[in-house]
Amino acid sequence: MTRALVVAPVCALVFVTSIAACSSSGGDAPAKAAADDQDAGVYIPPPATPPPPTDPLDPHYPTAHAPMNTIDYHGGRILQSPQIVTVTFQNDPLEERIELFDDTITATPWWTAATSEYCNKAGVCVGAGTSGGHVVIPADASPTYTDSSRNQTSTIQDFIKAKVADGTFPAPTSETIYALYFQTGVKITLDGQSSCRSFGAYHNTVTVAPPGSPEGTPGIPVAYAVMPRCQGGEPTLTVSASHEFAEAATDPDIGINHIAFYMDDPVWAPAGGETGDLCVDFGTGDDTWQESGFTVQPDPDHREFVASIAL
């Protein structure tokens, strides 16, 4: 199963319960004592109304609601030290910024806050990443690619396999994420859904044999992230990429159904159940964070990646 970052995400619904504070006299004896004091001319102030409970997710919003559901660990592998291979096309005006972003984002405080609590049963967690190198491809003559998470035709997966086989892409390791930044005008169809209309980015998994392997050699599962060039410029691109990198690190094999971290909850995750799919802004529109000169998703202090993990 492939999880996509939707262009217009549906935020989770929050059930808000109003709590009324009330008080009682506490019985006849205390009431009579208060009356006696008042007769003696001593002022007894009314009982103070207790402050409303603090929202566990937003302390500035003083109402209570149910806590966020946990994201469960389902046994799949995670990436301990992701290696992001940046793939762009010639004449991309954002090439240098994209390469800098991919080289540095997995070693920032944001990445640690966003991913470090995702661990396997052995206590091994997602850690800081490194650059896996840069690849610049000649401008693509084909304006359309297809992809699938259902074992159907995928020209994107064929593209990755061909570029690994001919040495254009560095050979993958178990920690590799191929980050594909397509140029403006390229249309990508994922299981019938169109880029920049149904989704803004997604990650998937492809099985790739090492270069030079004899025919029939079993391949290794490799994560990849696809970032179409939608409207919004660099901030849209880096928000999408940060979202997919975090999900690829916590669910690198999702395309072949080896799930690691996933929550299927109709209230908290209506747009999907991976770590990046939880609603961040609850209607405020504040679903981005500035890290090292780039815009990412989300603010580590929000709840998109900060969740209790049930091992």
C-alpha positions as a Markdown table, in Angstrom:
| # | Residue | x | y | z |
|---|---|---|---|---|
| 1 | Met | 0.0 | 0.0 | 0.0 |
| 2 | Thr | 1.2 | 3.4 | -0.9 |
| 3 | Arg | 0.4 | 6.5 | 1.2 |
| 4 | Ala | 0.2 | 9.8 | -0.5 |
| 5 | Leu | 0.4 | 13.4 | 0.8 |
| 6 | Val | -2.9 | 14.7 | -0.4 |
| 7 | Val | -3.0 | 18.2 | -1.9 |
| 8 | Ala | -6.0 | 19.3 | 0.3 |
| 9 | Pro | -5.7 | 17.1 | 3.4 |
| 10 | Val | -8.8 | 16.5 | 5.5 |
| 11 | Cys | -8.1 | 17.4 | 9.0 |
| 12 | Ala | -9.1 | 15.2 | 11.9 |
| 13 | Leu | -12.2 | 16.0 | 13.8 |
| 14 | Val | -11.8 | 16.9 | 17.4 |
| 15 | Phe | -14.5 | 16.0 | 19.9 |
| 16 | Val | -14.7 | 18.9 | 22.3 |
| 17 | Thr | -16.6 | 18.4 | 25.6 |
| 18 | Ser | -17.7 | 21.4 | 27.7 |
| 19 | Ile | -17.1 | 20.8 | 31.4 |
| 20 | Ala | -19.2 | 22.8 | 33.8 |
| 21 | Ala | -17.7 | 23.5 | 37.2 |
| 22 | Cys | -20.1 | 23.3 | 40.1 |
| 23 | Ser | -19.9 | 23.4 | 43.9 |
| 24 | Ser | -22.1 | 22.4 | 46.8 |
| 25 | Ser | -22.5 | 23.4 | 50.4 |
| 26 | Gly | -20.9 | 20.2 | 51.6 |
| 27 | Gly | -23.6 | 19.5 | 54.3 |
| 28 | Asp | -25.5 | 21.2 | 57.1 |
| 29 | Ala | -22.6 | 21.8 | 59.4 |
| 30 | Pro | -20.3 | 23.7 | 57.1 |
| 31 | Ala | -23.3 | 25.8 | 55.9 |
| 32 | Lys | -24.2 | 26.8 | 59.5 |
| 33 | Ala | -20.6 | 27.7 | 60.3 |
| 34 | Ala | -20.5 | 30.0 | 57.3 |
| 35 | Ala | -23.8 | 31.6 | 58.5 |
| 36 | Asp | -22.3 | 32.1 | 62.0 |
| 37 | Asp | -19.2 | 33.8 | 60.5 |
| 38 | Gln | -21.3 | 36.1 | 58.4 |
| 39 | Asp | -23.4 | 37.1 | 61.5 |
| 40 | Ala | -20.1 | 38.1 | 63.2 |
| 41 | Gly | -19.3 | 40.4 | 60.3 |
| 42 | Val | -16.6 | 38.3 | 58.6 |
| 43 | Tyr | -16.8 | 38.2 | 54.8 |
| 44 | Ile | -16.7 | 34.7 | 53.3 |
| 45 | Pro | -15.9 | 34.9 | 49.6 |
| 46 | Pro | -17.8 | 32.5 | 47.3 |
| 47 | Pro | -16.0 | 29.3 | 46.3 |
| 48 | Ala | -13.5 | 30.0 | 43.5 |
| 49 | Thr | -14.5 | 28.5 | 40.1 |
| 50 | Pro | -11.7 | 26.0 | 39.1 |
| 51 | Pro | -10.0 | 26.9 | 35.8 |
| 52 | Pro | -11.1 | 24.8 | 32.8 |
| 53 | Pro | -8.9 | 21.8 | 32.1 |
| 54 | Thr | -5.9 | 22.3 | 29.8 |
| 55 | Asp | -6.2 | 20.8 | 26.3 |
| 56 | Pro | -3.5 | 18.0 | 26.2 |
| 57 | Leu | -2.6 | 19.0 | 22.6 |
| 58 | Asp | -2.9 | 22.8 | 22.7 |
| 59 | Pro | -2.5 | 24.5 | 26.1 |
| 60 | His | -3.9 | 27.7 | 24.7 |
| 61 | Tyr | -7.2 | 26.0 | 24.0 |
| 62 | Pro | -8.9 | 25.3 | 27.4 |
| 63 | Thr | -11.2 | 22.4 | 26.7 |
| 64 | Ala | -10.9 | 18.7 | 27.1 |
| 65 | His | -11.2 | 16.1 | 24.4 |
| 66 | Ala | -10.1 | 12.5 | 23.9 |
| 67 | Pro | -6.4 | 11.9 | 23.6 |
| 68 | Met | -4.9 | 11.1 | 20.2 |
| 69 | Asn | -4.9 | 7.5 | 19.2 |
| 70 | Thr | -1.6 | 5.6 | 19.2 |
| 71 | Ile | 0.3 | 4.6 | 16.1 |
| 72 | Asp | 1.0 | 0.9 | 16.4 |
| 73 | Tyr | 4.1 | -0.9 | 15.4 |
| 74 | His | 3.3 | -3.8 | 13.0 |
| 75 | Gly | 6.7 | -5.4 | 12.7 |
| 76 | Gly | 8.1 | -4.0 | 9.5 |
| 77 | Arg | 11.6 | -2.6 | 9.2 |
| 78 | Ile | 12.6 | 1.0 | 9.6 |
| 79 | Leu | 15.5 | 3.0 | 8.3 |
| 80 | Gln | 18.1 | 3.6 | 11.0 |
| 81 | Ser | 20.2 | 6.0 | 9.0 |
| 82 | Pro | 18.4 | 7.0 | 5.8 |
| 83 | Gln | 20.5 | 7.8 | 2.7 |
| 84 | Ile | 18.7 | 10.2 | 0.4 |
| 85 | Val | 19.7 | 10.0 | -3.2 |
| 86 | Thr | 18.5 | 13.3 | -4.9 |
| 87 | Val | 17.3 | 12.9 | -8.5 |
| 88 | Thr | 16.5 | 16.1 | -10.5 |
| 89 | Phe | 16.3 | 16.9 | -14.2 |
| 90 | Gln | 18.5 | 19.3 | -16.1 |
| 91 | Asn | 17.7 | 23.0 | -16.0 |
| 92 | Asp | 15.7 | 22.7 | -12.8 |
| 93 | Pro | 15.9 | 26.2 | -11.2 |
| 94 | Leu | 15.7 | 24.7 | -7.7 |
| 95 | Glu | 18.3 | 22.0 | -8.2 |
| 96 | Glu | 20.9 | 23.4 | -5.8 |
| 97 | Arg | 18.3 | 24.1 | -3.1 |
| 98 | Ile | 16.8 | 20.7 | -3.5 |
| 99 | Glu | 20.2 | 19.0 | -3.1 |
| 100 | Leu | 21.0 | 21.1 | 0.0 |
| 101 | Phe | 17.7 | 20.2 | 1.5 |
| 102 | Asp | 18.0 | 16.5 | 0.9 |
| 103 | Asp | 21.7 | 16.5 | 2.2 |
| 104 | Thr | 20.9 | 18.2 | 5.5 |
| 105 | Ile | 17.2 | 17.8 | 6.5 |
| 106 | Thr | 17.7 | 14.3 | 8.1 |
| 107 | Ala | 20.4 | 15.6 | 10.4 |
| 108 | Thr | 18.5 | 18.5 | 11.9 |
| 109 | Pro | 16.7 | 19.0 | 15.2 |
| 110 | Trp | 13.4 | 18.8 | 13.3 |
| 111 | Trp | 14.2 | 15.3 | 12.0 |
| 112 | Thr | 15.1 | 14.1 | 15.5 |
| 113 | Ala | 11.9 | 15.5 | 17.0 |
| 114 | Ala | 9.9 | 14.1 | 14.1 |
| 115 | Thr | 11.3 | 10.5 | 13.9 |
| 116 | Ser | 13.4 | 9.5 | 16.8 |
| 117 | Glu | 10.6 | 7.9 | 18.8 |
| 118 | Tyr | 9.8 | 5.3 | 16.1 |
| 119 | Cys | 11.6 | 2.1 | 17.1 |
| 120 | Asn | 11.4 | -1.6 | 16.5 |
| 121 | Lys | 11.0 | -4.2 | 19.2 |
| 122 | Ala | 14.7 | -4.5 | 19.6 |
| 123 | Gly | 14.9 | -0.8 | 20.6 |
| 124 | Val | 16.5 | 0.3 | 17.4 |
| 125 | Cys | 15.0 | 3.7 | 16.2 |
| 126 | Val | 15.0 | 5.9 | 13.2 |
| 127 | Gly | 18.1 | 8.0 | 13.4 |
| 128 | Ala | 19.9 | 10.8 | 11.5 |
| 129 | Gly | 20.5 | 10.4 | 7.8 |
| 130 | Thr | 23.1 | 11.3 | 5.3 |
| 131 | Ser | 23.3 | 12.2 | 1.6 |
| 132 | Gly | 23.3 | 9.3 | -0.8 |
| 133 | Gly | 24.5 | 11.5 | -3.6 |
| 134 | His | 23.0 | 13.6 | -6.4 |
| 135 | Val | 21.9 | 12.6 | -9.9 |
| 136 | Val | 20.9 | 15.0 | -12.7 |
| 137 | Ile | 18.9 | 13.4 | -15.5 |
| 138 | Pro | 18.6 | 14.9 | -19.0 |
| 139 | Ala | 15.3 | 16.7 | -19.5 |
| 140 | Asp | 12.6 | 14.2 | -19.9 |
| 141 | Ala | 10.9 | 13.9 | -23.2 |
| 142 | Ser | 8.1 | 11.8 | -21.8 |
| 143 | Pro | 5.6 | 14.1 | -20.0 |
| 144 | Thr | 3.7 | 11.2 | -18.3 |
| 145 | Tyr | 4.6 | 8.5 | -15.8 |
| 146 | Thr | 2.5 | 5.8 | -14.1 |
| 147 | Asp | 3.0 | 4.1 | -10.8 |
| 148 | Ser | 1.1 | 1.6 | -8.7 |
| 149 | Ser | 1.1 | 0.0 | -5.3 |
| 150 | Arg | -1.0 | -2.9 | -6.6 |
| 151 | Asn | 1.5 | -4.8 | -8.7 |
| 152 | Gln | 0.3 | -3.1 | -11.9 |
| 153 | Thr | 2.3 | -1.3 | -14.6 |
| 154 | Ser | 4.8 | 1.2 | -13.2 |
| 155 | Thr | 6.9 | 3.2 | -15.5 |
| 156 | Ile | 8.5 | 5.0 | -12.5 |
| 157 | Gln | 9.7 | 1.6 | -11.1 |
| 158 | Asp | 10.9 | 0.6 | -14.5 |
| 159 | Phe | 12.8 | 3.9 | -14.6 |
| 160 | Ile | 14.4 | 3.3 | -11.2 |
| 161 | Lys | 15.5 | -0.2 | -12.1 |
| 162 | Ala | 16.9 | 0.9 | -15.4 |
| 163 | Lys | 18.9 | 3.7 | -13.9 |
| 164 | Val | 20.3 | 1.4 | -11.2 |
| 165 | Ala | 21.2 | -1.2 | -13.8 |
| 166 | Asp | 23.1 | 1.2 | -16.0 |
| 167 | Gly | 24.9 | 2.9 | -13.1 |
| 168 | Thr | 23.2 | 6.3 | -13.4 |
| 169 | Phe | 21.8 | 5.8 | -9.9 |
| 170 | Pro | 24.1 | 4.7 | -7.1 |
| 171 | Ala | 23.5 | 1.2 | -6.1 |
| 172 | Pro | 20.9 | 1.0 | -3.3 |
| 173 | Thr | 21.4 | -0.2 | 0.2 |
| 174 | Ser | 18.8 | -1.1 | 2.8 |
| 175 | Glu | 18.9 | 2.5 | 3.9 |
| 176 | Thr | 18.4 | 4.2 | 0.5 |
| 177 | Ile | 15.5 | 6.6 | -0.3 |
| 178 | Tyr | 15.5 | 7.6 | -4.0 |
| 179 | Ala | 14.0 | 11.1 | -4.0 |
| 180 | Leu | 12.6 | 11.9 | -7.5 |
| 181 | Tyr | 11.9 | 15.6 | -8.2 |
| 182 | Phe | 10.2 | 15.7 | -11.6 |
| 183 | Gln | 10.2 | 18.8 | -13.7 |
| 184 | Thr | 7.3 | 21.1 | -14.3 |
| 185 | Gly | 4.7 | 19.7 | -16.8 |
| 186 | Val | 5.3 | 16.0 | -16.0 |
| 187 | Lys | 2.1 | 14.2 | -15.1 |
| 188 | Ile | 2.2 | 11.3 | -12.7 |
| 189 | Thr | -0.6 | 8.8 | -12.3 |
| 190 | Leu | -0.7 | 6.7 | -9.2 |
| 191 | Asp | -3.3 | 3.9 | -9.4 |
| 192 | Gly | -5.4 | 6.1 | -11.6 |
| 193 | Gln | -5.0 | 9.2 | -9.4 |
| 194 | Ser | -3.4 | 12.3 | -10.9 |
| 195 | Ser | -0.5 | 14.3 | -9.4 |
| 196 | Cys | -1.2 | 17.9 | -8.2 |
| 197 | Arg | -4.9 | 17.1 | -8.3 |
| 198 | Ser | -5.4 | 14.0 | -6.1 |
| 199 | Phe | -2.0 | 14.1 | -4.4 |
| 200 | Gly | 1.0 | 16.4 | -3.9 |
| 201 | Ala | 3.6 | 13.6 | -3.3 |
| 202 | Tyr | 3.9 | 10.0 | -2.2 |
| 203 | His | 6.3 | 7.3 | -1.3 |
| 204 | Asn | 6.4 | 3.7 | -2.4 |
| 205 | Thr | 8.8 | 0.7 | -2.6 |
| 206 | Val | 10.5 | -1.0 | -5.5 |
| 207 | Thr | 12.5 | -4.3 | -5.5 |
| 208 | Val | 15.8 | -3.7 | -7.2 |
| 209 | Ala | 18.6 | -6.2 | -8.0 |
| 210 | Pro | 22.1 | -4.9 | -7.4 |
| 211 | Pro | 23.9 | -3.8 | -10.5 |
| 212 | Gly | 25.6 | -6.6 | -12.4 |
| 213 | Ser | 23.6 | -9.3 | -10.7 |
| 214 | Pro | 23.0 | -12.5 | -12.7 |
| 215 | Glu | 19.5 | -12.8 | -14.1 |
| 216 | Gly | 17.1 | -14.1 | -11.5 |
| 217 | Thr | 19.0 | -12.6 | -8.5 |
| 218 | Pro | 16.5 | -11.5 | -5.9 |
| 219 | Gly | 16.4 | -7.8 | -5.4 |
| 220 | Ile | 16.2 | -5.8 | -2.2 |
| 221 | Pro | 13.3 | -3.6 | -1.3 |
| 222 | Val | 14.1 | 0.1 | -1.8 |
| 223 | Ala | 12.1 | 3.1 | -0.7 |
| 224 | Tyr | 11.5 | 6.0 | -3.1 |
| 225 | Ala | 9.6 | 9.3 | -2.8 |
| 226 | Val | 8.0 | 11.1 | -5.8 |
| 227 | Met | 7.6 | 14.8 | -5.7 |
| 228 | Pro | 5.7 | 16.3 | -8.7 |
| 229 | Arg | 6.2 | 19.9 | -9.4 |
| 230 | Cys | 2.9 | 21.5 | -8.3 |
| 231 | Gln | 2.1 | 25.1 | -7.6 |
| 232 | Gly | 3.7 | 26.8 | -4.6 |
| 233 | Gly | 7.4 | 26.7 | -5.4 |
| 234 | Glu | 10.1 | 25.7 | -3.0 |
| 235 | Pro | 8.0 | 25.7 | 0.2 |
| 236 | Thr | 5.4 | 23.3 | -1.3 |
| 237 | Leu | 8.2 | 21.1 | -2.6 |
| 238 | Thr | 10.1 | 20.8 | 0.7 |
| 239 | Val | 7.0 | 20.4 | 2.8 |
| 240 | Ser | 6.0 | 17.5 | 0.6 |
| 241 | Ala | 9.5 | 16.0 | 0.6 |
| 242 | Ser | 9.8 | 16.3 | 4.4 |
| 243 | His | 6.5 | 14.5 | 4.8 |
| 244 | Glu | 7.5 | 11.7 | 2.5 |
| 245 | Phe | 11.0 | 11.2 | 3.9 |
| 246 | Ala | 9.6 | 10.8 | 7.4 |
| 247 | Glu | 7.0 | 8.3 | 6.2 |
| 248 | Ala | 9.6 | 6.4 | 4.1 |
| 249 | Ala | 11.9 | 6.1 | 7.1 |
| 250 | Thr | 9.1 | 4.7 | 9.3 |
| 251 | Asp | 7.5 | 2.6 | 6.6 |
| 252 | Pro | 10.2 | 1.9 | 3.9 |
| 253 | Asp | 8.4 | -1.2 | 2.6 |
| 254 | Ile | 4.9 | 0.0 | 2.6 |
| 255 | Gly | 4.6 | -0.6 | -1.2 |
| 256 | Ile | 5.1 | -4.4 | -0.6 |
| 257 | Asn | 2.8 | -4.5 | 2.4 |
| 258 | His | 5.4 | -4.9 | 5.1 |
| 259 | Ile | 3.9 | -2.2 | 7.4 |
| 260 | Ala | 5.9 | -0.8 | 10.3 |
| 261 | Phe | 4.0 | 2.2 | 11.7 |
| 262 | Tyr | 0.4 | 2.6 | 10.8 |
| 263 | Met | -2.9 | 3.8 | 12.4 |
| 264 | Asp | -6.2 | 3.1 | 10.7 |
| 265 | Asp | -8.6 | 5.3 | 12.7 |
| 266 | Pro | -11.6 | 7.0 | 11.1 |
| 267 | Val | -11.5 | 10.0 | 13.4 |
| 268 | Trp | -7.8 | 10.9 | 13.8 |
| 269 | Ala | -6.5 | 9.8 | 10.4 |
| 270 | Pro | -9.2 | 10.3 | 7.7 |
| 271 | Ala | -6.5 | 11.1 | 5.1 |
| 272 | Gly | -4.4 | 8.1 | 5.9 |
| 273 | Gly | -2.8 | 6.3 | 8.9 |
| 274 | Glu | 1.0 | 6.8 | 8.6 |
| 275 | Thr | 3.1 | 9.1 | 10.7 |
| 276 | Gly | 2.8 | 12.1 | 8.3 |
| 277 | Asp | -1.0 | 11.7 | 7.8 |
| 278 | Leu | -2.2 | 12.8 | 11.2 |
| 279 | Cys | -3.9 | 16.2 | 11.1 |
| 280 | Val | -1.6 | 18.9 | 12.3 |
| 281 | Asp | -3.4 | 22.2 | 12.3 |
| 282 | Phe | -7.0 | 21.5 | 13.5 |
| 283 | Gly | -8.3 | 24.2 | 11.2 |
| 284 | Thr | -5.7 | 26.9 | 12.0 |
| 285 | Gly | -3.7 | 26.5 | 8.8 |
| 286 | Asp | -0.5 | 26.4 | 10.8 |
| 287 | Asp | 0.9 | 23.2 | 9.5 |
| 288 | Thr | 4.5 | 24.1 | 8.6 |
| 289 | Trp | 7.8 | 24.7 | 10.4 |
| 290 | Gln | 11.0 | 26.5 | 9.5 |
| 291 | Glu | 14.1 | 24.4 | 9.8 |
| 292 | Ser | 17.6 | 25.4 | 8.7 |
| 293 | Gly | 16.2 | 27.8 | 6.1 |
| 294 | Phe | 13.6 | 25.4 | 4.7 |
| 295 | Thr | 9.9 | 24.9 | 5.2 |
| 296 | Val | 8.9 | 21.5 | 6.5 |
| 297 | Gln | 5.9 | 19.7 | 7.8 |
| 298 | Pro | 5.1 | 19.8 | 10.6 |
| 299 | Asp | 6.1 | 21.9 | 13.6 |
| 300 | Pro | 7.7 | 19.3 | 15.9 |
| 301 | Asp | 5.7 | 20.7 | 18.8 |
| 302 | His | 2.5 | 19.8 | 17.0 |
| 303 | Arg | 1.2 | 16.3 | 17.0 |
| 304 | Glu | 1.7 | 15.0 | 13.5 |
| 305 | Phe | 4.8 | 12.9 | 14.5 |
| 306 | Val | 4.6 | 13.2 | 18.3 |
| 307 | Ala | 2.5 | 10.2 | 19.2 |
| 308 | Ser | 2.6 | 7.4 | 21.7 |
| 309 | Ile | 4.0 | 4.2 | 20.2 |
| 310 | Ala | 2.5 | 0.9 | 21.2 |
| 311 | Leu | 5.0 | -1.9 | 20.6 |
